[in-house]
Amino acid sequence: MKTALSVYLIFPFHIFAPEARAQQTQSATTAPAPAAQTPTQKNIEAYLRHLYAFGPDVLLVVGAPKETAVDGLLETTINLTIGENKETVKFYVSKDGKFLFRGEMSDMTKDPLAESRSQIQMKDAPSLGDPKAAVTLVEYSDFECPVCRNLHDVLRDNILPKYSGKVRVVFKDFPIEQLHPWARTAAIAGRCAYQQNPTAFWKMYDFIYDNQEIISAANAWTKMLDYAGQSGLQADTFKSCMASPEAGEAINASRANGQLLDVNSTPTVFVNGRRIVGTDARILEQYINYELDQLRTGKTTDKK
């Protein structure tokens, strides 16, 4: 049954500022403007342009409003392009067109993290730590991303030693090829290492991040072969895998899974389903400690 909602303008537009903590994907094409706008769409565009002084050089496209489960409330998306920076943000607007606000509607009768946990595909993904650990940390990362390297250092030097036996790390490939020319080569190398020897993946993981600054698009293939040898992998098998389509298909599937979860920046981390974008050791520990406290008090959730 639909319920009425009093709508107020709650609109911090910092979402349109460039993200400093994570590497973001960029669309290769500009979203086309709709052929015809409703009065509500025109009002929203005019309001936002006036509020934020967006001139004609800023492309702002208001999506057609759609019905929601809340009576009197419509949903729309705002596509904003400022130079090379692109954002897509969900908004809600009252049916009379008077009120606009940004955010997500929450059904408080449901576990807010259950959907994310159910969508994360961890089968056949590299995993480090006790499979029965109370906390599962899933990272969607790009081997060429410098912020992802920071996450690697935080996990290896801080989180995993501190929470030994309590935290499992699962790695998901999310190369952002528009920004990082050798990220996909490294992702395929990691996948080939995993297929040959799951333990060797984590050696490759360390080698790539530890040597990120000396890897380039020109030498990536040679470097991956070198790191594979140092990781104890059989060279011919590794080369064959690197040249095969199967490894690339696995990377595509991992990336598609991230997109299903609205991942568009790296690293994006899910701690028992709770999302973190970027690298913040303090927030990571906060989420881990919360989950461990829930376990101690008997309020655990199904994280699988």
N, C-alpha and C positions, 0 to 999 in steps of 0.2 A: 504494500500500500504506500502511495506517495505521501510525503509529509511536506508541509509548508516550511519555508526557510526564509528568515529575515536576512537580506543581503546587504552588506556594507562594503565600501570601497577599501580593500586591503591590498595595496599595490606597491611593494618595494621593488623597483625596477632594476635592482642591481643584477638580476639574472641576465640582463643584456650586456653587462660588462664582460670583457674577456676573462676567462678562467685562468688564474695565475698558477694554480697548484697542480694542474693536470694537463696532459696533452689531449686536445680535442680533435675530433674528426671535422672535416669541412666538406660540405657538399660541392660537387664539381659543377653543378648547374644552379642558376638562380631560379627560385620558385616563380612561376608565372602568375601574374595578377589574374583574379577571376574575371570572367567575361562581363558579369553584371553583379553589382553589389546591392544587397538589401539596404534599406535606410539604417537598420541597426549596425550593419558592417561599416557603413560610411561614418556613422556617429562615433563608433569605436576608433576608427582610424584617425578621424579629425581630433578626437579627444587626446589620444596618445601623442600625436604629432605636436599638438599645442602644449601638452604637459611637459614633454621632453625636448621640445624645440627641434624635432626631426625635420630637416629640410628636404628638398626634392632629390638630393643625392642618396637619401636613405630609403631603401625599399622596405615597405611595411605592408604585408598582405594579411588581411583578416579573413579567416576561414568562415564558411557558412555555419551559423549556429545550429546545433543539434540538440534534440531532446535529451534530458537526463532523468534519473530516477527520482529527482526531487521536483515536486510540483512548483511551477513558476520559475524554474531555473534552466537556462540553456548553456551548452558548452561550445566553446570555439577555440581555435588555435591562432596564435599570432606568429607569423614568420617574418623575422627582421633580418635585414642584411645591411651591415655598415662596413663598407670596404670588403675585406676578406673575412670578416667575422660574421657568422650566421648563427641565429638562435631560433628555435621553435619552442614556444611556451603555451601551455594550456591556460585558458581563462574561462570564467563563468560570467554570464550576463543575465540579468533579470529579463523576463519576457517582455516587460514594458520598455526595455532598453534604457532604463535609468541608472542601473547600478552594475558595476563591473568589479570583479575581484579575481585574484590569482591564488592558486593553491590546489590541493587535492581534497576531494570529499572522502571522508573516512566513515566506514560502517563499523561502529564500535561494538557490534555484536560478533565480529570476526577477528581472528588473529591477524594483525596488520602485516605480519611477515610471512604468513603461510604461502601466499601466492608466489613471492620471490623464491622461497625455498623450493617450491614445487617446480619452478621453471628452470632452475639451475641444473644443467646436465653434467654430472660428475663421473658418469660411466666412461671408462677408458681415458681418463684425464690423469696426468701425473699427480701423485699425492705423496706428501711427506708427513710422517708422524703416525700416531696410533689411530687406526681406522675407527676405534671406539671412543676417541677423545670427545670430551664434553663440548668442545667448540670447534667448528669447522670454518676455516677462513678461506674463502674462494677469491682468488685474484684474477681479474681480467687485465692482462698486461701486454706490453709491446717491448721487445728486447732492445729497441733503439731509443726508447723514451727515457730521458734523464730522470724524470720523477719516478718512473718504475724502478730504476736503479736505486734510488733512495729507499723505496719500499723494500727492495731486496736486502739492502744493508740493515734496515730496521728489523726485518724478520730474522735474518741470520744472526745478527749480533745482539739483539735485544729480546724480541718476542719469543722465539723458539727456545733459547736457553732458559729464559725466565719461566716459561709455561710448559716445560718439558712434560710430555705425557698428557697434557691437558688441551693442547691445540694441534689440530691437523691443518696443513696447508694444501690446497688444491690449486693447480695452475691451469688457467684457461688462456689460450692465445687470442689476442685482439690487436693484430698489427694495424697501424694506421699508415697505410702506404702513401697517402697524399703528403704526409709530413716526413716519413722515414723511409728512404729508398732501400735500405737493406734489412728492414724489420721482417719482411716475409721470408727472406732467405734464412734468417736466424730462427724464425718460427718453425720452418720446415726442418731445419737441422735439429731443433729440440724434439720435434715429433719423431724424427728418424732415430734419435738416441733413445727415446722412450720405447719405440717399437722393438728395438734390438735388445735393450736392457733398461727396464724402468728406473733402476737405481742410477744408471748413468745419466739419465735426464738431469738430475740435480747437480751433477758435476758440470754438465754443459751449461746449465742455468747460471752457476757461479762463474764459469769461465767467461761467458758472454757479457754478463753485467760487470765483472771485474775489469774486463778489457774493452769496455764499450767505447772509450775515447780513441782507441787505435783501430777500430773496425770502420771500414768505409764500404760504399757500394762497390768500389773497384776491387777490394781485397776480401769481401765477405765470404765468398765461396772457399778461398784458400784458408781463411781463418777458421771456418767451421770444420774443415777437414782436419786442421791442426788440433783443434779442441776435442774433436771426436777421438783422435788418436790418444791424446792425453787422458781421455775419459775411459780408455780401455775398450773402445768399440772396434769391431772388425771393419777395416777400411773399405773393402769391396762391397760389402753389404750396405754400409752407410752410403756410399756413392750411388749405388743402385736405387736406394730409397729416395735420396735427394732428387734423383732424376725422374722418379715415378709420379704419376698423378695422385696416388692414394694419400701421400702425406699432405699435398696441397688441399685435397678434399677435406681432410681432417681439420686443417686450419680454417677453411671456409665454414665448416660446421660449427667450430668453436666460436668464430666471429658472429655467425648467425644467432647462436644462443645468447651471446652478449647483447645483440641488437634487440632480441625478444625481451630482454630485461631493461631496455632503454639505456644501455651502456653507450656512451658517445665520447668518453674521455678515459685516458689511462693514467695511472691505474684506477680501476674501480674495484672495490673490495666489498665482499659480503661476509659479515660475521654472523653466522647462524641466520642469514637472511637479511641482516641489518646493513644498509648500504653506507659506504664511505667513499668519497671521490677524492683522490690525491693521497698524500702520505702525511699522516698526523699520528705519531706514536702515542700521544696522549689519548686521542679518541679511540684508537685501536685498543689500548689497555682498558679504557673505560668500558667499552663494549664487551671485551673478554671477561673482565671482572664482574660485570653485571650478570653475564650468563653463568659464571661459576657460582655467584651468590644465589642465583635462581636454583641451581642444582642443589646447593646446600640446604635451601629452604623448601625443597620439594616442589618447585614451580617450573620444572623443566618443560621445554617444548620439543616437538619432533623436528630435528634439524635436517633430517635426511631428505 
